[in-house]
């Protein structure tokens, strides 16, 4: 086999359609766009227009409400905190705040605050201060002999 003998499989590479190249080509003059109208002009994109029929987005029912000022929390599970303590990346003797969690790399960014959930076990005695926590997470930390403080709420020991 030589370089000059290399070629594609038959029918693999189709020639592109050259429109607007005279009447003999079959796609001359109007270039397959028909006559006049918005869609024959350049720069037209009629999104979701269905030819006068009621568009799908208007036919479907609208439900619910999107709260414009809702808070988005960074979620951390207790099991992940325990994993970082076991790996020696997090010190369980000092107070663990949201800034510490970001610094260590458990959370990328705080968003509107950090919320602790109870997935996974915790055995270390922790002193946590966060924006939010589930009741089961508070109970799990308390059971391990730690203290979880939620901002704006009294401390739970």
Buried (B, 14 or more C-beta within 10 A) or exposed (E): EEEEEEEEEEEEEEEEEEBEEEEEEEBBEEBEBEEEEEEEEEEEEEEEEEEEEEEEEEEEEEEEEEEEEEEEBBBBBBBBBBBBBEEEEBEBEEEBBBEBBBEBEBBEEBBEBBBBBBBEEBBBEBBBBBBBBBEEBBBBBEEBEBBBBBEEEEEBE
